Amino acid sequence: MRKVKIVYLPVLALITFMAFLSACKKFVDIAPPLTQAESSTVFSSDQTATSAAAGLYYQITASNLTYLNGAITVYTGLSSDELIDAGSNSTYDAFENNAIPSNLSAINSAFWSNAYKYIYQANAVIEGLNSSVTLSKPVKDQLMGEMLFTRALNYFYLVNLFGDVPLETSTDYLVNGSMPRTATSKVYSQVINDLLTAETLLTASYASSVNTRPTEMAAAALLARVYLYQKDWINAETQASIVINSGSYNLETNLNNVFLATSGETIFQLARPANNTAEGLAFIPSSSSAKPTFAIRSSLLNAFTSGDNRKTSWLNGNTINGTAYYYPYKYKQRVNNPVTEYNVVLRLAEVYLIRAEARAEQNNISGGQADINLIRNRAGLTNTTASTSAALLNAIAAERQLELFAEWGHRWLDLKRTGTIDTVIGTAKSIVWKPNNALYPIPLAQIQLNPFLTQNSGY
């Protein structure tokens, strides 16, 4: 397909539905729907339609520690057994102590409101694309696939963080504003359908060698994860194999290259043209004499075995008043320039671990061993000794903890989906942990706006 220049300066009509009204007092903060004239303007050409899609990515990365730009990594890291608040911050402490009040500003502003803002924007672009009769088919298909992928990504995290959530698939704010919570199973069905459709619409590569736009393989990788969470082992293995066998990606042999913008391991990443990552800014101290805002828990630090190069490559530390504080160092840039790192959403190592687990669940021991050994060997470790399905699953869980730490909430979500969260977090935080803490509270502000929303148990 032909390449289309991405225009990051939005046209007037794009501003109308991409900007969100700060004074909006009704329901989730959303803009009014496009008029017919505005929609026809935005989606009249390949260039302006592409600008509309690019505008969504800009919104996602515009602010630090928001939903898809650092918040999931940091806050779930605190909720799990990965991170501690090395200082004293009431918001961070609420997540670390698993005592999040429903009126906590961050649970609404960093998570819920942003998620539904992005979903609304994706829905607006989808509706505009469906209405357009002037766009070229390759561009229309690509953008439709991108928006379906992005909507699925948002809903995947919403249901895993909050449980049942309203399933909004249109820009009808009157319907959306009074929508009750939708069963998680139905939300997952929508996610799967969106990704299956995206997989057919997206191309194997698009416009850039650094994978900053969703592709067919990005849809397959996220599908593999979703099927794994649904315990659909066959489809999880199938989708993971599609990505692995595509030959489009390779495990970086040097761990310090994994999170570079040019990494051959990256399947999809969110770019910030003028900035490095929100995680780098959040995790890396301002100087060697400064205490990091977030430090690695001792249990995670001690989980690394001797010879594991991930410990030396992906952790760093400062010693303050005789106390060593280790912090995540996957991203190595704190300042804005030069920009060498983007926010890695999907990478090949996770896909190998997905396939390893799916194979182990199907009693394909040798296949699962082969996949996990690729990850272990890259880290400088010997092959796994696990030789039964149960032992291999335990080995894969341990490998996921070390490979995917401080990265998109993997640890928090893994503990929940495998049913081990009460044991693991209940042991690590025995004084504060309650089983209902596995779900975050529905923001009180949203319940007050929408009487059809109900609260999660225990809040």
N, C-alpha and C positions, 0 to 999 in steps of 0.2 A: 504494500500500500504506500501511497505517497506520504511524505512527512509534512506535517502542518506546523507552522511556527506558532509557539505558545506565546500569547500576549498576556503579560501579567498586569498591565494597566487596564482595569475593567472599563468597559464602555458604560455609558450612562444608564442604559437599561439594566446592565449587570449589577450596578450599584444598588438599584432598587430592591432586588431580591437577595443580594449577597450581604448587604448591610443589615444589621439587626437593631431594632429600635430599643434603645436603652430605657425609654419611658414606657414600654409596653407593660401593662399591668395584668394582662389576661393570659392565663394558661402558661405554657412554656414560652420563653421569649422567642417569638418567630416573627418574620416579616409578613406583610400581607401578600397574597398571591399575585403573580404577574397578571396584568391586564392582557387581553388578546394582542393588542398592538405591541406591548413591550415584549411579549413572548416571541412574536413573529420577528421582531428586530434582533433579539439575542440569537435565535436559532435560524436565522436566514442564511448564514454562511458558515463554512467550515471553520473559519478563523474565529468568529465571535462565539460559536458554540464551544470550541476548544477553550476559549478564554473562560467560559462559564464553568467548565470542569476544572480548569486550573485554579479558578478562584476558590474552589472548595479546599484544595490542598493548601492554598495560602492561609485560609482560615484555620485549618487544623494545626498549622505550625506557627501561627502568629504570636501566641503567648506561651511562656514557659510554665511547666507543671500544670497543664490542662490535659484533658481527657486522653487524646492520642498523642500528646507531646510531653511525655514524662510523668504525668500523674499516675498512670496505671503502674509503671515501674516503681516509682518511689513509694506511693501510699500502700500498695499491696506488699511491697518489700517490708515495710514497717509492720503491717498486719500479720505477716508470716514470721518465719524464723530467720530472715535474711539480714535485716537492718535494725539499727537503733537510732533514736534521736540523740546525737552526741551532745546537744545543748539542752535547751529547755524551751520548747515551743508548744503551745497548747494544742494547736491543730495536729502537729506531728505526733504528739504524745497520745492524742485520742485514737489515732490509728495504731500506734505501737501497743497501747494498752487494751486494744480491742474494746474500746468504750466510746463508740462514736455516737454522739447525740444526733437525733434526726434534724435538729436545727443548726448543725454545724455548717458554716458557709461553704466550706470546700466540697462537701458531699453534693451540694447543689450546683455551685458555680464551676468546680473543676470537673465534675463527672456528669451528672444528669443533664443540666442545661446545655452543655457543650455537645453531648452525644445527640440530643434531639435537634440541636441546631444543625449539626452535620447531616443528620438523617433528613431533615427538612430540605436542606440544600440539594442533597442527592435526589430526593423525590422531585424537586422543582426542575432539575436538569432532565431527569427521566421523562417527566411529562412534556417538557419542551421538545425533547428529541422525538417522542412519539407523535407530537403534533406537526413536526416539521416535514415539509414535502420538498425542501430545496437542498438539504444536505446530501453530500455524496455518501453512498452506502458504506464504504470503508470507514469513513470518519464517524458516521452515525453508529455503526456497530461497535467501533472501538470505544467511543464515549459512553455508550449504553453499558458496555461490559465494565468499564471503569466505575461507573456510578453504582451498578449492582454489586460489584465487589466491595466498594466503600461502604455501602449500606449494610452489607453482610458483616463486614468487619466491626462496625459499630454495634450491631445487635449481638454479635458473638460475645463481646465484652459486657454489654448490658445484662444479658441473662446470666452470665457467670458471676457478675458482681452483685446483682440485685434480685435474681430469680425472675419471677413473672414480671413482665414490663409491657406497657402499651405497645402494640405493633402498628406503627403508623407507616402506611405505604402511599400516602397522597399528601397534598398540600392543603387539604380542606381543614383549616384551623378550627372550625366549629366542631367538626367530628373529632379531630385530634384532641381538642381541649377538654372534652368530656369523656374520653375513652378510658375504660377500666383496664386493669392489668390483663395481659394475654398469657395463657398457659405457656410455660417454657417450651413444651413440646411443639406447639404451633409456631413459636418464634424460630425454633431450630429448623422446622420444615421450610419456613420462608428463607432462612439463611442458606440452606442447602439448595433450594430452587434458584435463588439469586446466583449462587456460585456456579451451579451447573449451567445456567444460561450464560453467565459471564465467560465461562470456559469455552463455550462455542463461539462467542462473539470476539473475544480478544485474540490478538496475534501472539506469536511466540516471542517477538521482540518488538519494541516500538520506540522510535525517535531518539533513543539515547542508549549508550552502552552501560550506563550506571543504574539502570532499573529503577528510575524514579517515577514511573507510571506503571500501574498494574498491567500484567500480561496474562496470557493463557496459563503460564506456569505458576504465577502468583495465585490465580484462582484455584488451581489444582493443589497447591501447597496448603492453602487455607482450608480447602475441602478435606484434605487428608487429616488436618487437625480436628476439624469438626466431626468427621466420622470417628476418629479416635475417641473423642469425648462422648460420642453416642454409643460407643462399644460396638461399632460396626467394623469389625476387624478386617473383613474382606475388602470393603471399599476403602478403608484407610490405607491398606497395603497397596491397592490398585492405584490410588491417586498419588501416593508417595512415589511409587515406581515410575509413574508418568514423568514426574519431575526429575527423578534421578536418572532415568534412562534417556531423557531429552539431550543430555550432554551439554546443556547450556551453562552449567555451573560446576564449580570444583571446590573441594575443601582447601582452604588456604593452608599451606604447610607451616607458614610463619604465623603464630597466633597474634602477633602485633599488627598483622594486615587484615584481620577478619572484619574489623569495624571501620576500615577506611572506605571512603565513598567509592573507590575503584575496586573493592573486593570482588573476587570472582565467585565468592560464596553467597553473595546477596541476591535474593530473589525479588524482593521489593523493599524500597526504603523511601522515606519522606525527606525531601530536600528542603533546606532553608538557604536560599542563595547567598544571603549576607551573614549567616551565622552557622556556627557548629551546633552541636546538639544540646537540648535542654538537660539531658542526663549528665553530660560532661560538666555543664555549669553547676548543676546541683551537687554532684558527687566530689569534684576535684576542689580541694581547698585553695584559697587565694594565694597561699604561699606555703613554703615548707615548715613554717613556724606556726601555722594556723590549724586549729582543730577542724576536721571536716564536719559539715552539717550532719551527715549521715555516716555511720560507721558499721562495718560488718560485724554481725554477732559472732561470738566466740565459737558457737556450735558449728556455724558454716565454715569459719576459718579452720577449725580442727577436722572438718570432713575431708579436706584435701589430703591425700596420701603423699608420702615422700616420692619425689620425682615427677609430680604433676605440674607441668609447665604452666597450666592455667593459673596456678597460685602466684607464680612470679610475674606472669605476663598481664594478668587481668585484675590483680590487686596491687595497691600501693599503700603506703602508710606514712604518717607523721607521728613523731613522739613528742608529746606535750607534757611537761612537768613529770617526766618519767613514765608516762602511760602511752603505750603504742595504740594508735587508732588506725585501723585498716579501712580502706574504702574501695568501692568498685572503680576499676581503671580500664574497663573495656574501651570506653571512649577516652582519648588522651588529650583532648583539646578543651580547655576551659574558656579561652578568649575567642573572639569572633574571627580574627584573621590570623593566618590564611584559613579558608574553609576547606577542610580535608575530610570531614566526617559528616555523614547524614544519619538520620534515625532509622536503623535497620529494623524492619517490621517482620520480615520472613527471611530465613537463611537455610542453607542446605543442611547444616548439622542437625537442626531440629527435624528436618524431613527424614534423615537417616534414623533418628531416634524414634520417630513415629512408626516407621516401617519395622524397626527392631521390635517394638512393643506389639504391634499388630501381628507380627510373625510369631512371637513368643506366645501370644494368646491363642494362636492356632497350632501350637506345639511344633512349629518349624524352628527347632533349636539351632540348627546350623545356620539358617538364614538370619535369625536374630543375632547370633554371635558375630556373624560377618559384619553386620551393620554397626553394632556397638563397638566392635574392635577398631573400625575406621576412626571413630571418635576418640577412643582411648589411645590408640597409637599416635594420632595427631597430637595428643596432649603429652606424649612421652611415656605412656604406660604400656604395660604388656597386655596380651589378650586376656579376656575375661575367663575365669575358671568356672563360671556358672554353666551347669550342664543339664539342668532340668527347667521346665517351664517356670516354676515358682521362683527358683533361684535366679533365673535370667530376668524375670520381671523385677525382682528386687535390685538386681545389678543395673538395669535400665533406669529405674527410679533414682538410684544414687547418681547415675551418670547425668541424668537430666538436672538434678540439683546443682551439680558442679559446672555443667556446660552452659546452662541457661539462667544462672543466678543473676539477679538484678537486671532482668530483661523481660519487659512486657508481662509481668505478673505470673510467669510460668510456675514458680514454686507454689504460690497461693492457690492457683487454679488446679495444679496437679494434686495437691493435698485434698482438695475438695472432691475432685472427680474420682479419686481412688479410694475415698472413704477413710482416709488416714488422718484427717485434719484434727479430730478430737484427741487422738492419741499423741500426735506430734506437737501440736500447739498447746494442747492441754498439759503436756509435760513441760514444755518450754516456758509456758506462762500460766502455771497452775493456779496462781492467786486470782487472776483476772479472767481466765478463759471461760466462756459459756458457749454451748453448741450453736446457739442462735447467731453468734458472732460471725459465722461462716458467710452470712449474707450482710451486705451493708444496708443501712436503713433507707427507706424511700424518703427523700427530702421533705421535711415538714412543709416547706414553702410550696411544694408542688401539690401536696394533699390539700392545703388550704385553698389553692386555686382550682383544683379539680376534685370535687366531692366523691367522684367515682373511684379514685385511687385509695387503696388500702395499705396499711403499714405491715412490714414484715414482723414476724413474731419476736417478742422480746424487746421491742422498741416503743 
